[in-house]
Every structure is written in structure tokens, then in C-alpha cells.
Amino acid sequence: MVPKAGRRLGLVSYKQDFVVDLTSIDPKITSVHSMFSLGYGTGLTLHGLLAKWKQDNKIESARTFSYKELIQAPVGSKHGWLMAPIDHPEDEAHCLISGTGLTHLGSSAARDQMHRTADNAKTDSQKMFEMGLKGGKPNPGIRGIPPEWFYKGNGYNLVGHNDFLEIPDFTEDGGEEPEIIGCYIIGKDKVPYRIGFAVGNDWSDHPMEKINYLWLPPSKLRQCAMGPELVLLPSFKALEGECRIIRGDQEIYNSGKLLTGEEHMTHSLANIEDHQFKYPQFRLPGDVHLHFFGTSKLSYPNRPPFQTGDKIEISFSGMGPKLVNYVKKLPSSSAPVVVKDQLPLKYS
């Protein structure tokens, strides 16, 4: 949250009617990342720090903000607004965003339909989904089958609650993907630490992916949203959600029931995390990792194309208030990006 007093870290009260200003307890604590670093240096988890502050009566005596006002505030409000609940506060390039697809029991149908060819042969998406069914939940201590994996970008692509999701000038439409995000920080010991979970919108380009499934990687190079809260969820077994898209006063899409969590997935959380962090370059101390776990339903092609101002609402049980974002379609342009040449020779 960023009120007049600058960037701050807040703790939502159990009644969810106010936010405790943790920065007023310790001015150095202005982000989840800085709080993790403080706890890491003293051997305390986030839970441990909060418990200590509560025991010392620091939570009760801290400054508070109205949660209702923060939830409703537009980005840039002079009274403060909600940022993405976790990022890298010093360098957005050290917040890496990725995800896995075809992880949910209900996810293969939409992807298979999107990629199906005229001869109705089994698609690569269906084959990968079936691989997950067979080997995505290995016994402890055994490495399972890798899930589909994609790179989303870095902290530059990340927006929070009530912010805009852009449809770039080089594409015609966007596509929401209501998901849960796993949030991690790499310790000085190069060990990934799971900090918590958040509601996410993996903003993508499904029309581009439909043309050819090999364009899935660039179709993911879009913004994404998370929030409003980072939830210190003790279990990721089963959650129920919903996605709504609203244009003016009219609902133009409703997902119905969305199911996520390990009980509804083809891959276990441990298997997804193993195949994320087995790569040494993803275990660099201090880095933040945000990983989308996949979804079971997409609105595309069951709605009209997005327009500027369309409102997307995503909610999941036990994950705090709904995540709200607004579509912003940039003017179309086919002008290429021109690279400036500093080489000594010119090439025809």
C-alpha cells in the first residue's frame, strides 16, 4: 500500500475491516521482501515475526488504515492504494514471473480445442495433459514428470488490484486466466522459501496462441495482476473460485465454479516447485519468484472481444477479497521496433 507516508507494508486484521501498518513498527519494513530479510537474519519466519510483535504488543499499538478505503481506492489515489502484495522493491528485474499450464483436471478441453487440427489427431496439449495424469504426483523423494512451463516476464509486467491490464498495440485481444500464484523468495543459502499464495490473473493472448500453439511462449509475454493480499495459506489442497467480466452494467462472462488446489490438479505442488527450482539460475539469493499454477477455464472464445474499461473480477475461497482489474486497449500499430546500429560496418 502507498499512502501519503510512502510505500508501506500492511497486515489485514482478522475482521478485515482495517490494516495494521507494519512499517510503523519498524520503518525498514516497507515490503514483504524486507520483512523476509529481517526474519531470515534472526531465524524467524513471517509467522514468527508477527507472533513476536504481537507478544510485545507492537501489533495492537501500531497505526492502522481503513481496509475498505484501500480496497476501493484507484491506483494513484492521494490517500493510498494497494500495490501488488509482493515484489522486489529494489530491482523489478529480480522478480521473475513464470507459470505452468495443463495442470488442472478441467484445463485440457479448452486447450485441446484451441490446438486441434482438421484430422482430429491427439494434440500435443492432450499428450502433455495425459503425461501429468500419469506422473505429475510422484511419491515423496521421487522426481515426477515436468509440467508445461512458460516464462511470463519480470516485475515490470506486474500490476496490482484496481490497476489496468493492457492489450498491446501489436495484438487484437487479451485473455484472462484466473489462477493462484505461489510466491517465493530465495534465501542466502540458495534455498527457495515459499512465502504464501495470492489470487492472480495470467493475462495472455489466446487468439495468438490459437493460430499456432508454438506461439504460446510469446502469447504469455503480457502483463499480469495479483492481489489484493498475500495469504499465508497453510494448505493448497482445494479452493473454489469464480471469474466475472463486466462491461458497463452488464455481465458479459461468468466462469461459474472454478476449482483449483492439488485435489483438482494433475501435478502436485511439490512437483511443480521441484521443476521450477531445479534450475540453478532460479536459486539466486534475494530473487523473488511468482509462479502461476494454471487454471481450469478460459473466457475465450465465449465472450465478445475485450474493450477498454471492461472490468475483470477474480475470487477464490479463503484468499481474501476479489482481485479487480480493468482492460486498457492500446491503439493498434504495425510499425516495427527499429534497432539502432553501433557496429563499425554496415550490413545490407
C-alpha positions as CSV (number, residue, x, y, z in Angstrom):
1,M,0.0,0.0,0.0
2,V,1.2,3.5,-0.8
3,P,-0.4,6.2,1.4
4,K,0.9,9.7,1.6
5,A,3.6,8.5,4.1
6,G,5.2,6.4,1.3
7,R,5.4,2.7,0.5
8,R,4.3,0.6,3.5
9,L,3.6,-3.0,4.4
10,G,0.2,-3.8,5.9
11,L,-1.3,-6.7,7.8
12,V,-5.0,-7.3,7.3
13,S,-6.9,-7.7,10.5
14,Y,-8.8,-10.9,11.1
15,K,-12.1,-9.0,10.8
16,Q,-10.7,-7.5,7.5
17,D,-12.0,-4.0,8.4
18,F,-8.6,-2.4,8.9
19,V,-5.0,-2.8,8.0
20,V,-2.2,-2.7,10.6
21,D,0.7,-0.6,9.4
22,L,3.7,-2.8,10.0
23,T,6.1,-0.1,8.7
24,S,5.1,2.0,11.8
25,I,6.6,-0.8,13.9
26,D,9.8,-0.8,12.0
27,P,10.5,1.9,9.4
28,K,12.8,-0.5,7.5
29,I,9.9,-2.9,6.8
30,T,8.3,-1.5,3.7
31,S,7.8,-4.7,1.7
32,V,7.4,-8.5,2.2
33,H,10.9,-8.8,0.8
34,S,12.4,-6.6,3.6
35,M,10.3,-8.4,6.2
36,F,11.6,-11.7,5.0
37,S,15.2,-10.5,5.1
38,L,14.7,-9.3,8.7
39,G,13.3,-12.6,9.8
40,Y,15.9,-14.6,7.8
41,G,18.7,-12.8,9.7
42,T,17.2,-13.6,13.1
43,G,15.9,-17.1,12.3
44,L,12.3,-16.2,12.3
45,T,9.6,-16.8,9.6
46,L,7.0,-14.2,8.7
47,H,4.7,-16.0,11.2
48,G,7.4,-15.9,13.8
49,L,8.0,-12.1,13.4
50,L,4.3,-11.4,13.6
51,A,3.9,-13.6,16.7
52,K,6.8,-11.8,18.3
53,W,5.4,-8.4,17.6
54,K,2.1,-9.4,18.9
55,Q,3.6,-10.8,22.1
56,D,5.4,-7.4,22.5
57,N,2.1,-5.6,22.0
58,K,3.5,-3.9,18.9
59,I,0.7,-5.0,16.6
60,E,-2.0,-3.6,18.9
61,S,-0.3,-0.2,19.2
62,A,0.6,0.2,15.5
63,R,-1.0,2.7,13.2
64,T,-4.0,1.4,11.2
65,F,-5.7,2.2,7.8
66,S,-9.2,1.6,6.6
67,Y,-9.1,-1.6,4.5
68,K,-12.4,-0.7,2.8
69,E,-10.9,2.6,1.6
70,L,-7.7,1.0,0.4
71,I,-9.7,-1.8,-1.5
72,Q,-11.8,0.8,-3.2
73,A,-9.1,3.3,-4.0
74,P,-7.9,3.7,-7.6
75,V,-4.3,3.4,-8.4
76,G,-2.6,6.8,-7.7
77,S,-5.1,7.9,-5.1
78,K,-3.5,10.6,-2.8
79,H,-4.8,8.7,0.2
80,G,-3.1,5.5,-0.8
81,W,-3.8,2.4,-2.8
82,L,-2.9,-1.3,-2.9
83,M,0.2,-2.4,-4.8
84,A,0.9,-6.0,-5.8
85,P,1.4,-7.6,-2.4
86,I,4.9,-9.0,-3.1
87,D,7.6,-7.8,-5.5
88,H,11.3,-7.0,-5.4
89,P,11.3,-3.4,-4.0
90,E,14.8,-2.5,-5.3
91,D,15.0,-4.0,-8.8
92,E,12.0,-5.3,-10.7
93,A,14.3,-7.5,-12.9
94,H,14.9,-9.6,-9.8
95,C,11.2,-10.5,-9.6
96,L,10.8,-13.4,-12.0
97,I,7.3,-14.4,-13.2
98,S,6.6,-17.9,-14.7
99,G,3.8,-20.4,-14.8
100,T,2.7,-23.9,-15.6
101,G,-0.2,-24.9,-17.9
102,L,-2.3,-28.1,-18.3
103,T,-2.1,-28.6,-14.6
104,H,-5.8,-28.8,-13.8
105,L,-8.2,-31.7,-14.4
106,G,-10.6,-29.3,-16.3
107,S,-7.9,-27.5,-18.3
108,S,-7.2,-29.8,-21.2
109,A,-10.6,-29.4,-23.0
110,A,-10.2,-25.7,-23.8
111,R,-6.5,-26.0,-24.8
112,D,-7.1,-29.2,-26.8
113,Q,-10.0,-27.4,-28.7
114,M,-7.7,-24.4,-29.3
115,H,-4.9,-26.6,-30.8
116,R,-6.9,-29.3,-32.5
117,T,-6.2,-30.0,-36.2
118,A,-8.5,-31.0,-39.0
119,D,-7.6,-34.7,-38.8
120,N,-8.6,-34.8,-35.1
121,A,-5.3,-36.4,-34.2
122,K,-4.4,-36.2,-30.5
123,T,-2.8,-32.8,-29.9
124,D,0.4,-32.2,-28.1
125,S,-1.6,-30.4,-25.4
126,Q,-3.6,-33.6,-24.8
127,K,-0.5,-35.7,-24.7
128,M,1.1,-33.4,-22.1
129,F,-2.0,-33.4,-20.0
130,E,-2.0,-37.2,-20.0
131,M,1.6,-37.2,-19.0
132,G,0.7,-35.2,-16.0
133,L,-2.1,-37.6,-15.1
134,K,0.4,-40.4,-15.1
135,G,3.4,-38.8,-13.5
136,G,2.6,-35.4,-12.0
137,K,2.1,-36.5,-8.5
138,P,5.1,-38.7,-7.5
139,N,5.7,-40.1,-4.1
140,P,7.9,-38.0,-1.8
141,G,11.6,-38.1,-2.7
142,I,10.9,-39.1,-6.4
143,R,11.0,-36.6,-9.3
144,G,7.9,-36.6,-11.3
145,I,7.1,-35.7,-14.9
146,P,7.7,-32.0,-15.8
147,P,4.7,-29.8,-16.4
148,E,4.3,-27.4,-19.3
149,W,6.3,-24.3,-18.3
150,F,6.4,-20.7,-19.5
151,Y,8.2,-17.5,-18.8
152,K,6.0,-14.5,-18.1
153,G,8.5,-11.7,-17.6
154,N,9.7,-9.8,-14.6
155,G,8.4,-7.3,-12.1
156,Y,8.0,-4.7,-14.9
157,N,4.9,-6.8,-16.1
158,L,3.3,-6.9,-12.6
159,V,0.3,-4.8,-11.6
160,G,-1.9,-4.9,-8.5
161,H,-5.5,-4.6,-7.5
162,N,-7.6,-2.0,-9.3
163,D,-4.9,-1.4,-11.9
164,F,-5.2,-1.7,-15.7
165,L,-4.2,-4.7,-17.9
166,E,-3.1,-3.5,-21.3
167,I,-3.9,-5.1,-24.7
168,P,-0.7,-4.2,-26.6
169,D,-0.7,-2.3,-29.8
170,F,0.6,-5.3,-31.8
171,T,-2.4,-7.7,-30.9
172,E,-6.1,-7.7,-31.2
173,D,-7.3,-9.1,-27.9
174,G,-6.3,-10.3,-24.4
175,G,-7.4,-13.2,-22.3
176,E,-7.7,-13.5,-18.5
177,E,-6.6,-16.7,-16.7
178,P,-7.9,-16.8,-13.1
179,E,-5.2,-18.6,-11.1
180,I,-3.4,-18.9,-7.8
181,I,0.1,-17.7,-7.6
182,G,2.9,-19.3,-5.5
183,C,5.2,-16.6,-4.0
184,Y,8.8,-17.4,-3.2
185,I,12.0,-15.6,-2.1
186,I,15.4,-17.2,-2.5
187,G,17.4,-17.2,0.8
188,K,21.2,-16.5,1.1
189,D,21.5,-20.3,1.4
190,K,20.1,-20.6,-2.2
191,V,17.0,-22.3,-0.9
192,P,13.6,-21.3,-2.2
193,Y,11.3,-20.2,0.6
194,R,7.5,-20.4,0.0
195,I,6.2,-17.1,1.4
196,G,2.5,-17.6,0.6
197,F,-0.1,-17.5,-2.1
198,A,-2.1,-14.8,-4.0
199,V,-5.0,-14.5,-6.4
200,G,-3.7,-13.9,-9.9
201,N,-4.7,-13.0,-13.4
202,D,-2.3,-14.5,-16.0
203,W,-3.1,-12.0,-18.7
204,S,-2.4,-13.7,-22.1
205,D,-3.1,-13.6,-25.8
206,H,-5.3,-16.6,-26.6
207,P,-6.1,-15.5,-30.2
208,M,-2.4,-15.6,-30.9
209,E,-2.0,-19.0,-29.3
210,K,-4.9,-20.3,-31.3
211,I,-3.2,-19.6,-34.6
212,N,-0.3,-21.9,-33.7
213,Y,0.4,-23.4,-30.3
214,L,4.1,-22.8,-30.8
215,W,3.2,-19.1,-30.3
216,L,2.2,-19.9,-26.7
217,P,5.5,-18.6,-25.3
218,P,5.2,-15.1,-26.8
219,S,1.5,-15.1,-26.1
220,K,2.4,-15.1,-22.4
221,L,4.7,-12.0,-22.6
222,R,2.0,-9.7,-21.3
223,Q,1.2,-8.0,-18.0
224,C,-0.3,-10.0,-15.1
225,A,-2.1,-9.0,-11.9
226,M,-2.0,-10.2,-8.4
227,G,-3.6,-9.4,-5.1
228,P,-5.1,-7.8,-3.2
229,E,-3.5,-9.9,-0.5
230,L,-0.6,-12.3,0.1
231,V,-2.2,-15.1,2.0
232,L,-0.1,-17.2,4.4
233,L,-2.1,-20.2,3.4
234,P,-1.2,-23.4,5.3
235,S,-2.7,-25.8,2.7
236,F,-3.1,-25.7,-1.0
237,K,-5.5,-28.7,-1.3
238,A,-8.8,-27.4,-2.6
239,L,-10.1,-23.9,-3.4
240,E,-13.2,-22.7,-5.2
241,G,-13.4,-19.5,-7.2
242,E,-15.2,-17.5,-9.9
243,C,-14.3,-15.1,-12.7
244,R,-16.7,-12.4,-13.9
245,I,-16.2,-9.9,-16.8
246,I,-18.4,-6.8,-16.6
247,R,-19.0,-4.2,-19.3
248,G,-20.8,-1.2,-18.0
249,D,-23.7,-2.6,-16.1
250,Q,-23.8,-5.9,-18.0
251,E,-22.0,-9.1,-17.1
252,I,-20.6,-10.5,-20.4
253,Y,-18.9,-13.6,-18.9
254,N,-19.2,-15.7,-15.8
255,S,-16.9,-18.7,-15.4
256,G,-19.2,-20.5,-12.9
257,K,-17.4,-22.6,-10.4
258,L,-13.6,-22.7,-10.7
259,L,-11.7,-25.4,-8.9
260,T,-8.0,-25.3,-8.0
261,G,-5.6,-26.8,-5.5
262,E,-3.9,-30.1,-5.5
263,E,-7.1,-32.2,-5.3
264,H,-8.1,-30.7,-8.7
265,M,-4.8,-30.8,-10.4
266,T,-2.7,-33.2,-12.4
267,H,0.5,-32.1,-10.7
268,S,1.3,-31.8,-7.0
269,L,2.6,-28.5,-5.6
270,A,5.9,-30.2,-4.7
271,N,6.4,-31.5,-8.3
272,I,5.7,-28.0,-9.8
273,E,8.1,-26.4,-7.3
274,D,10.8,-29.0,-8.0
275,H,10.7,-28.4,-11.7
276,Q,10.7,-24.6,-11.2
277,F,13.7,-24.5,-8.8
278,K,15.8,-27.4,-10.1
279,Y,17.5,-24.9,-12.4
280,P,20.4,-23.2,-10.6
281,Q,19.7,-19.8,-12.2
282,F,16.3,-19.8,-10.4
283,R,18.0,-20.1,-7.0
284,L,19.9,-16.8,-6.8
285,P,19.8,-15.2,-3.3
286,G,17.4,-12.4,-2.9
287,D,15.3,-13.1,-6.1
288,V,11.5,-13.1,-5.9
289,H,9.7,-15.8,-7.9
290,L,5.9,-15.6,-8.7
291,H,4.6,-18.8,-10.3
292,F,1.1,-19.2,-11.8
293,F,-0.3,-22.7,-11.1
294,G,-2.7,-22.8,-14.0
295,T,-6.5,-22.6,-14.5
296,S,-9.4,-24.8,-15.4
297,K,-11.4,-22.4,-17.5
298,L,-10.8,-19.5,-20.0
299,S,-13.4,-17.0,-21.3
300,Y,-12.0,-17.1,-24.8
301,P,-13.9,-17.7,-27.1
302,N,-17.1,-17.5,-25.0
303,R,-17.3,-13.7,-24.9
304,P,-17.0,-10.7,-27.3
305,P,-13.6,-9.1,-27.7
306,F,-12.4,-7.0,-24.8
307,Q,-12.9,-3.3,-24.8
308,T,-11.2,-0.5,-22.8
309,G,-12.9,-0.3,-19.5
310,D,-14.1,-3.9,-19.2
311,K,-13.9,-5.0,-15.6
312,I,-12.4,-8.4,-14.6
313,E,-13.2,-9.8,-11.1
314,I,-11.4,-13.0,-9.8
315,S,-12.1,-14.5,-6.4
316,F,-11.1,-17.7,-4.6
317,S,-12.3,-19.0,-1.3
318,G,-10.0,-18.2,1.6
319,M,-7.9,-15.9,-0.4
320,G,-9.3,-12.5,0.7
321,P,-11.2,-10.0,-1.4
322,K,-11.6,-10.4,-5.2
323,L,-8.9,-9.2,-7.5
324,V,-10.2,-6.4,-9.7
325,N,-8.6,-5.1,-12.9
326,Y,-9.7,-3.0,-15.9
327,V,-8.9,-3.6,-19.5
328,K,-7.0,-0.9,-21.4
329,K,-6.7,-1.4,-25.2
330,L,-3.8,0.5,-26.7
331,P,-4.2,2.0,-30.3
332,S,-3.2,-0.6,-32.9
333,S,0.1,-0.2,-34.6
334,S,2.1,-2.2,-37.2
335,A,5.2,-0.1,-37.0
336,P,8.2,-2.3,-36.3
337,V,10.7,-1.6,-33.5
338,V,13.9,-0.2,-35.1
339,V,17.2,-1.2,-33.6
340,K,20.0,1.5,-33.6
341,D,23.2,0.2,-35.1
342,Q,26.5,1.0,-33.4
343,L,28.6,-1.5,-35.3
344,P,31.6,-0.3,-37.3
345,L,30.3,-2.0,-40.5
346,K,27.0,-1.7,-42.3
347,Y,25.3,-4.8,-43.5
348,S,23.0,-4.9,-46.4
